[in-house]
């Protein structure tokens, strides 16, 4: 079973929009978490968004990333 993906970003971030397009192109289900709504997320990711995380607690995947890098990241155990 594939872990739940979370894309951390914020409204108006064109890089976050690009990351979303990659996830959509791979037909991956994900949650979008706006870091502006959570002080701890903002502190953690403010200068790094977009960031892709999952429930399996892999190391986060920081932008820039490609569809190939997402696929490789998901295959890591």
Biopython code that builds the backbone (N, CA, C, O; Angstrom):
import numpy as np
from Bio.PDB.StructureBuilder import StructureBuilder

atoms = [
    (1, "UNK", "N", (0.848, -1.198, 0.000)),
    (1, "UNK", "CA", (0.000, 0.000, 0.000)),
    (1, "UNK", "C", (0.879, 1.244, 0.000)),
    (1, "UNK", "O", (1.829, 1.337, 0.778)),
    (2, "UNK", "N", (0.569, 2.185, -0.858)),
    (2, "UNK", "CA", (1.340, 3.409, -0.975)),
    (2, "UNK", "C", (0.988, 4.365, 0.161)),
    (2, "UNK", "O", (-0.179, 4.538, 0.512)),
    (3, "UNK", "N", (2.006, 4.971, 0.716)),
    (3, "UNK", "CA", (1.808, 5.910, 1.815)),
    (3, "UNK", "C", (1.125, 7.175, 1.321)),
    (3, "UNK", "O", (1.213, 7.534, 0.147)),
    (4, "UNK", "N", (0.458, 7.827, 2.224)),
    (4, "UNK", "CA", (-0.194, 9.087, 1.893)),
    (4, "UNK", "C", (0.854, 10.169, 1.650)),
    (4, "UNK", "O", (1.759, 10.353, 2.463)),
    (5, "UNK", "N", (0.735, 10.869, 0.558)),
    (5, "UNK", "CA", (1.663, 11.937, 0.218)),
    (5, "UNK", "C", (1.110, 13.283, 0.666)),
    (5, "UNK", "O", (-0.093, 13.536, 0.607)),
    (6, "UNK", "N", (2.010, 14.125, 1.108)),
    (6, "UNK", "CA", (1.651, 15.484, 1.512)),
    (6, "UNK", "C", (2.585, 16.436, 0.799)),
    (6, "UNK", "O", (3.806, 16.314, 0.896)),
    (7, "UNK", "N", (2.010, 17.380, 0.084)),
    (7, "UNK", "CA", (2.791, 18.423, -0.565)),
    (7, "UNK", "C", (2.631, 19.694, 0.252)),
    (7, "UNK", "O", (1.533, 20.236, 0.375)),
    (8, "UNK", "N", (3.745, 20.161, 0.811)),
    (8, "UNK", "CA", (3.736, 21.402, 1.583)),
    (8, "UNK", "C", (4.064, 22.560, 0.644)),
    (8, "UNK", "O", (5.029, 22.510, -0.119)),
    (9, "UNK", "N", (3.247, 23.593, 0.717)),
    (9, "UNK", "CA", (3.439, 24.764, -0.123)),
    (9, "UNK", "C", (2.585, 25.900, 0.399)),
    (9, "UNK", "O", (2.175, 25.907, 1.559)),
    (10, "UNK", "N", (2.319, 26.865, -0.478)),
    (10, "UNK", "CA", (1.430, 27.965, -0.119)),
    (10, "UNK", "C", (0.832, 28.570, -1.380)),
    (10, "UNK", "O", (1.361, 28.398, -2.478)),
    (11, "UNK", "N", (-0.252, 29.263, -1.212)),
    (11, "UNK", "CA", (-0.948, 29.912, -2.322)),
    (11, "UNK", "C", (-0.039, 30.972, -2.944)),
    (11, "UNK", "O", (0.633, 31.722, -2.236)),
    (12, "UNK", "N", (-0.029, 31.020, -4.256)),
    (12, "UNK", "CA", (0.761, 32.021, -4.959)),
    (12, "UNK", "C", (2.194, 31.598, -5.239)),
    (12, "UNK", "O", (2.969, 32.372, -5.801)),
    (13, "UNK", "N", (2.553, 30.383, -4.855)),
    (13, "UNK", "CA", (3.903, 29.869, -5.081)),
    (13, "UNK", "C", (3.913, 29.132, -6.421)),
    (13, "UNK", "O", (3.348, 28.044, -6.533)),
    (14, "UNK", "N", (4.553, 29.717, -7.436)),
    (14, "UNK", "CA", (4.543, 29.079, -8.761)),
    (14, "UNK", "C", (5.308, 27.759, -8.758)),
    (14, "UNK", "O", (4.990, 26.866, -9.543)),
    (15, "UNK", "N", (6.301, 27.621, -7.900)),
    (15, "UNK", "CA", (7.030, 26.353, -7.804)),
    (15, "UNK", "C", (6.126, 25.264, -7.217)),
    (15, "UNK", "O", (6.200, 24.104, -7.622)),
    (16, "UNK", "N", (5.285, 25.641, -6.274)),
    (16, "UNK", "CA", (4.320, 24.706, -5.692)),
    (16, "UNK", "C", (3.321, 24.250, -6.759)),
    (16, "UNK", "O", (2.946, 23.079, -6.802)),
    (17, "UNK", "N", (2.897, 25.168, -7.609)),
    (17, "UNK", "CA", (2.007, 24.824, -8.718)),
    (17, "UNK", "C", (2.690, 23.832, -9.651)),
    (17, "UNK", "O", (2.063, 22.882, -10.118)),
    (18, "UNK", "N", (3.980, 24.051, -9.925)),
    (18, "UNK", "CA", (4.740, 23.125, -10.771)),
    (18, "UNK", "C", (4.818, 21.738, -10.137)),
    (18, "UNK", "O", (4.656, 20.727, -10.820)),
    (19, "UNK", "N", (5.066, 21.696, -8.833)),
    (19, "UNK", "CA", (5.142, 20.416, -8.121)),
    (19, "UNK", "C", (3.794, 19.695, -8.174)),
    (19, "UNK", "O", (3.749, 18.480, -8.369)),
    (20, "UNK", "N", (2.709, 20.429, -8.004)),
    (20, "UNK", "CA", (1.374, 19.817, -8.100)),
    (20, "UNK", "C", (1.146, 19.218, -9.480)),
    (20, "UNK", "O", (0.598, 18.122, -9.598)),
    (21, "UNK", "N", (1.557, 19.922, -10.514)),
    (21, "UNK", "CA", (1.395, 19.404, -11.880)),
    (21, "UNK", "C", (2.159, 18.085, -12.063)),
    (21, "UNK", "O", (1.677, 17.181, -12.745)),
    (22, "UNK", "N", (3.340, 17.975, -11.461)),
    (22, "UNK", "CA", (4.100, 16.726, -11.550)),
    (22, "UNK", "C", (3.349, 15.581, -10.878)),
    (22, "UNK", "O", (3.261, 14.485, -11.431)),
    (23, "UNK", "N", (2.812, 15.832, -9.694)),
    (23, "UNK", "CA", (2.069, 14.792, -8.978)),
    (23, "UNK", "C", (0.829, 14.375, -9.758)),
    (23, "UNK", "O", (0.499, 13.191, -9.827)),
    (24, "UNK", "N", (0.152, 15.342, -10.339)),
    (24, "UNK", "CA", (-1.032, 15.047, -11.152)),
    (24, "UNK", "C", (-0.644, 14.238, -12.382)),
    (24, "UNK", "O", (-1.354, 13.304, -12.756)),
    (25, "UNK", "N", (0.479, 14.586, -13.017)),
    (25, "UNK", "CA", (0.904, 13.861, -14.215)),
    (25, "UNK", "C", (1.235, 12.401, -13.897)),
    (25, "UNK", "O", (1.105, 11.531, -14.757)),
    (26, "UNK", "N", (1.660, 12.138, -12.669)),
    (26, "UNK", "CA", (1.947, 10.770, -12.230)),
    (26, "UNK", "C", (0.711, 10.067, -11.666)),
    (26, "UNK", "O", (0.770, 8.904, -11.266)),
    (27, "UNK", "N", (-0.419, 10.801, -11.641)),
    (27, "UNK", "CA", (-1.685, 10.289, -11.127)),
    (27, "UNK", "C", (-1.554, 9.815, -9.680)),
    (27, "UNK", "O", (-2.092, 8.775, -9.301)),
    (28, "UNK", "N", (-0.829, 10.599, -8.880)),
    (28, "UNK", "CA", (-0.638, 10.290, -7.470)),
    (28, "UNK", "C", (-1.637, 11.067, -6.621)),
    (28, "UNK", "O", (-1.854, 12.261, -6.828)),
    (29, "UNK", "N", (-2.233, 10.378, -5.676)),
    (29, "UNK", "CA", (-3.111, 11.042, -4.715)),
    (29, "UNK", "C", (-2.226, 11.723, -3.681)),
    (29, "UNK", "O", (-1.233, 11.152, -3.231)),
    (30, "UNK", "N", (-2.587, 12.934, -3.311)),
    (30, "UNK", "CA", (-1.799, 13.671, -2.324)),
    (30, "UNK", "C", (-2.698, 14.671, -1.615)),
    (30, "UNK", "O", (-3.766, 15.041, -2.103)),
    (31, "UNK", "N", (-2.232, 15.091, -0.455)),
    (31, "UNK", "CA", (-2.869, 16.171, 0.286)),
    (31, "UNK", "C", (-2.010, 17.408, 0.090)),
    (31, "UNK", "O", (-0.785, 17.311, 0.025)),
    (32, "UNK", "N", (-2.638, 18.559, -0.004)),
    (32, "UNK", "CA", (-1.898, 19.819, -0.080)),
    (32, "UNK", "C", (-2.013, 20.491, 1.281)),
    (32, "UNK", "O", (-3.116, 20.707, 1.782)),
    (33, "UNK", "N", (-0.883, 20.817, 1.872)),
    (33, "UNK", "CA", (-0.878, 21.495, 3.169)),
    (33, "UNK", "C", (-0.250, 22.868, 2.998)),
    (33, "UNK", "O", (0.923, 22.986, 2.645)),
    (34, "UNK", "N", (-1.039, 23.900, 3.251)),
    (34, "UNK", "CA", (-0.544, 25.265, 3.141)),
    (34, "UNK", "C", (0.207, 25.615, 4.423)),
    (34, "UNK", "O", (-0.376, 25.628, 5.507)),
    (35, "UNK", "N", (1.487, 25.896, 4.295)),
    (35, "UNK", "CA", (2.317, 26.149, 5.478)),
    (35, "UNK", "C", (1.931, 27.438, 6.194)),
    (35, "UNK", "O", (2.269, 27.624, 7.363)),
    (36, "UNK", "N", (1.238, 28.315, 5.513)),
    (36, "UNK", "CA", (0.852, 29.588, 6.126)),
    (36, "UNK", "C", (-0.164, 29.380, 7.249)),
    (36, "UNK", "O", (-0.326, 30.240, 8.114)),
    (37, "UNK", "N", (-0.850, 28.226, 7.230)),
    (37, "UNK", "CA", (-1.883, 27.933, 8.218)),
    (37, "UNK", "C", (-1.350, 27.305, 9.507)),
    (37, "UNK", "O", (-2.115, 27.066, 10.441)),
    (38, "UNK", "N", (-0.044, 27.036, 9.563)),
    (38, "UNK", "CA", (0.525, 26.337, 10.716)),
    (38, "UNK", "C", (1.901, 26.921, 11.018)),
    (38, "UNK", "O", (2.815, 26.828, 10.199)),
    (39, "UNK", "N", (2.042, 27.520, 12.193)),
    (39, "UNK", "CA", (3.303, 28.185, 12.550)),
    (39, "UNK", "C", (4.498, 27.243, 12.514)),
    (39, "UNK", "O", (5.574, 27.634, 12.061)),
    (40, "UNK", "N", (4.329, 26.002, 12.986)),
    (40, "UNK", "CA", (5.467, 25.081, 12.991)),
    (40, "UNK", "C", (5.852, 24.659, 11.575)),
    (40, "UNK", "O", (7.037, 24.526, 11.271)),
    (41, "UNK", "N", (4.858, 24.447, 10.702)),
    (41, "UNK", "CA", (5.162, 24.133, 9.303)),
    (41, "UNK", "C", (5.822, 25.321, 8.616)),
    (41, "UNK", "O", (6.756, 25.153, 7.833)),
    (42, "UNK", "N", (5.338, 26.511, 8.911)),
    (42, "UNK", "CA", (5.930, 27.706, 8.320)),
    (42, "UNK", "C", (7.391, 27.828, 8.731)),
    (42, "UNK", "O", (8.257, 28.109, 7.903)),
    (43, "UNK", "N", (7.657, 27.615, 10.008)),
    (43, "UNK", "CA", (9.031, 27.702, 10.498)),
    (43, "UNK", "C", (9.925, 26.635, 9.853)),
    (43, "UNK", "O", (11.079, 26.901, 9.519)),
    (44, "UNK", "N", (9.381, 25.438, 9.684)),
    (44, "UNK", "CA", (10.151, 24.329, 9.136)),
    (44, "UNK", "C", (10.406, 24.457, 7.636)),
    (44, "UNK", "O", (11.503, 24.147, 7.173)),
    (45, "UNK", "N", (9.405, 24.910, 6.866)),
    (45, "UNK", "CA", (9.483, 24.848, 5.407)),
    (45, "UNK", "C", (9.445, 26.192, 4.688)),
    (45, "UNK", "O", (9.423, 26.208, 3.457)),
    (46, "UNK", "N", (9.435, 27.303, 5.387)),
    (46, "UNK", "CA", (9.229, 28.614, 4.762)),
    (46, "UNK", "C", (10.174, 28.902, 3.608)),
    (46, "UNK", "O", (9.769, 29.517, 2.621)),
    (47, "UNK", "N", (11.405, 28.478, 3.711)),
    (47, "UNK", "CA", (12.387, 28.770, 2.646)),
    (47, "UNK", "C", (12.648, 27.564, 1.755)),
    (47, "UNK", "O", (13.584, 27.578, 0.954)),
    (48, "UNK", "N", (11.825, 26.509, 1.884)),
    (48, "UNK", "CA", (12.095, 25.259, 1.170)),
    (48, "UNK", "C", (10.985, 24.801, 0.243)),
    (48, "UNK", "O", (11.191, 23.873, -0.540)),
    (49, "UNK", "N", (9.808, 25.426, 0.307)),
    (49, "UNK", "CA", (8.664, 24.910, -0.447)),
    (49, "UNK", "C", (8.909, 25.002, -1.941)),
    (49, "UNK", "O", (9.605, 25.897, -2.420)),
    (50, "UNK", "N", (8.322, 24.056, -2.671)),
    (50, "UNK", "CA", (7.495, 22.943, -2.239)),
    (50, "UNK", "C", (8.340, 21.783, -1.697)),
    (50, "UNK", "O", (9.483, 21.570, -2.100)),
    (51, "UNK", "N", (7.728, 21.048, -0.771)),
    (51, "UNK", "CA", (8.359, 19.889, -0.156)),
    (51, "UNK", "C", (7.353, 18.746, -0.176)),
    (51, "UNK", "O", (6.193, 18.925, 0.193)),
    (52, "UNK", "N", (7.801, 17.575, -0.607)),
    (52, "UNK", "CA", (6.946, 16.396, -0.660)),
    (52, "UNK", "C", (7.328, 15.471, 0.496)),
    (52, "UNK", "O", (8.497, 15.125, 0.667)),
    (53, "UNK", "N", (6.329, 15.077, 1.283)),
    (53, "UNK", "CA", (6.538, 14.173, 2.418)),
    (53, "UNK", "C", (5.522, 13.045, 2.326)),
    (53, "UNK", "O", (4.575, 13.100, 1.541)),
    (54, "UNK", "N", (5.739, 12.013, 3.150)),
    (54, "UNK", "CA", (4.771, 10.919, 3.198)),
    (54, "UNK", "C", (4.697, 10.336, 4.595)),
    (54, "UNK", "O", (5.533, 10.617, 5.454)),
    (55, "UNK", "N", (3.679, 9.518, 4.800)),
    (55, "UNK", "CA", (3.427, 8.929, 6.114)),
    (55, "UNK", "C", (4.483, 7.899, 6.493)),
    (55, "UNK", "O", (4.619, 7.576, 7.673)),
    (56, "UNK", "N", (5.230, 7.377, 5.532)),
    (56, "UNK", "CA", (6.282, 6.393, 5.819)),
    (56, "UNK", "C", (7.522, 7.057, 6.415)),
    (56, "UNK", "O", (8.479, 6.382, 6.792)),
    (57, "UNK", "N", (7.492, 8.366, 6.493)),
    (57, "UNK", "CA", (8.571, 9.141, 7.120)),
    (57, "UNK", "C", (9.899, 9.033, 6.375)),
    (57, "UNK", "O", (10.969, 9.068, 6.982)),
    (58, "UNK", "N", (9.812, 8.900, 5.055)),
    (58, "UNK", "CA", (11.040, 8.999, 4.262)),
    (58, "UNK", "C", (11.595, 10.401, 4.457)),
    (58, "UNK", "O", (10.888, 11.295, 4.922)),
    (59, "UNK", "N", (12.849, 10.591, 4.106)),
    (59, "UNK", "CA", (13.399, 11.938, 4.084)),
    (59, "UNK", "C", (12.535, 12.768, 3.140)),
    (59, "UNK", "O", (12.156, 12.275, 2.077)),
    (60, "UNK", "N", (12.216, 13.997, 3.489)),
    (60, "UNK", "CA", (11.418, 14.839, 2.585)),
    (60, "UNK", "C", (12.125, 15.019, 1.245)),
    (60, "UNK", "O", (13.353, 15.000, 1.160)),
    (61, "UNK", "N", (11.327, 15.193, 0.215)),
    (61, "UNK", "CA", (11.853, 15.476, -1.122)),
    (61, "UNK", "C", (11.681, 16.971, -1.363)),
    (61, "UNK", "O", (10.564, 17.473, -1.488)),
    (62, "UNK", "N", (12.795, 17.661, -1.425)),
    (62, "UNK", "CA", (12.782, 19.119, -1.574)),
    (62, "UNK", "C", (12.881, 19.508, -3.046)),
    (62, "UNK", "O", (13.537, 18.831, -3.838)),
    (63, "UNK", "N", (12.232, 20.590, -3.391)),
    (63, "UNK", "CA", (12.282, 21.161, -4.733)),
    (63, "UNK", "C", (13.690, 21.659, -5.005)),
    (63, "UNK", "O", (14.324, 22.201, -4.100)),
    (64, "UNK", "N", (14.198, 21.497, -6.207)),
    (64, "UNK", "CA", (13.513, 21.019, -7.417)),
    (64, "UNK", "C", (13.546, 19.493, -7.505)),
    (64, "UNK", "O", (14.527, 18.855, -7.122)),
    (65, "UNK", "N", (12.446, 18.920, -8.021)),
    (65, "UNK", "CA", (12.395, 17.489, -8.288)),
    (65, "UNK", "C", (11.616, 17.244, -9.568)),
    (65, "UNK", "O", (10.803, 18.064, -9.995)),
    (66, "UNK", "N", (11.888, 16.087, -10.169)),
    (66, "UNK", "CA", (11.264, 15.697, -11.434)),
    (66, "UNK", "C", (10.342, 14.510, -11.185)),
    (66, "UNK", "O", (10.306, 13.964, -10.082)),
    (67, "UNK", "N", (9.604, 14.117, -12.205)),
    (67, "UNK", "CA", (8.751, 12.934, -12.066)),
    (67, "UNK", "C", (9.606, 11.701, -11.792)),
    (67, "UNK", "O", (9.205, 10.844, -11.005)),
    (68, "UNK", "N", (10.766, 11.591, -12.418)),
    (68, "UNK", "CA", (11.658, 10.457, -12.180)),
    (68, "UNK", "C", (12.148, 10.452, -10.733)),
    (68, "UNK", "O", (12.210, 9.397, -10.102)),
    (69, "UNK", "N", (12.489, 11.605, -10.218)),
    (69, "UNK", "CA", (12.949, 11.687, -8.827)),
    (69, "UNK", "C", (11.823, 11.344, -7.846)),
    (69, "UNK", "O", (12.073, 10.721, -6.814)),
    (70, "UNK", "N", (10.599, 11.743, -8.156)),
    (70, "UNK", "CA", (9.459, 11.377, -7.306)),
    (70, "UNK", "C", (9.293, 9.866, -7.304)),
    (70, "UNK", "O", (9.132, 9.257, -6.246)),
    (71, "UNK", "N", (9.332, 9.261, -8.482)),
    (71, "UNK", "CA", (9.167, 7.811, -8.599)),
    (71, "UNK", "C", (10.269, 7.078, -7.830)),
    (71, "UNK", "O", (9.984, 6.142, -7.083)),
    (72, "UNK", "N", (11.510, 7.493, -8.007)),
    (72, "UNK", "CA", (12.629, 6.876, -7.274)),
    (72, "UNK", "C", (12.450, 7.034, -5.770)),
    (72, "UNK", "O", (12.694, 6.096, -5.011)),
    (73, "UNK", "N", (12.029, 8.206, -5.345)),
    (73, "UNK", "CA", (11.820, 8.502, -3.919)),
    (73, "UNK", "C", (10.749, 7.583, -3.344)),
    (73, "UNK", "O", (10.890, 7.075, -2.231)),
    (74, "UNK", "N", (9.677, 7.371, -4.108)),
    (74, "UNK", "CA", (8.598, 6.506, -3.641)),
    (74, "UNK", "C", (9.019, 5.034, -3.545)),
    (74, "UNK", "O", (8.465, 4.281, -2.745)),
    (75, "UNK", "N", (9.983, 4.634, -4.348)),
    (75, "UNK", "CA", (10.456, 3.247, -4.334)),
    (75, "UNK", "C", (11.463, 2.985, -3.225)),
    (75, "UNK", "O", (11.754, 1.827, -2.928)),
    (76, "UNK", "N", (11.994, 4.009, -2.617)),
    (76, "UNK", "CA", (12.939, 3.837, -1.522)),
    (76, "UNK", "C", (12.243, 3.236, -0.322)),
    (76, "UNK", "O", (11.087, 3.549, -0.036)),
    (77, "UNK", "N", (12.935, 2.396, 0.357)),
    (77, "UNK", "CA", (12.387, 1.772, 1.580)),
    (77, "UNK", "C", (13.208, 2.176, 2.757)),
    (77, "UNK", "O", (12.920, 1.764, 3.881)),
]
sb = StructureBuilder()
sb.init_structure("model")
sb.init_model(0)
sb.init_chain("A")
sb.init_seg("    ")
for serial, (resi, resn, name, xyz) in enumerate(atoms, 1):
    if name == "N":
        sb.init_residue(resn, " ", resi, " ")
    sb.init_atom(name, np.array(xyz, "f"), 0.0, 1.0, " ", f" {name:<3s}", serial, name[0])
structure = sb.get_structure()
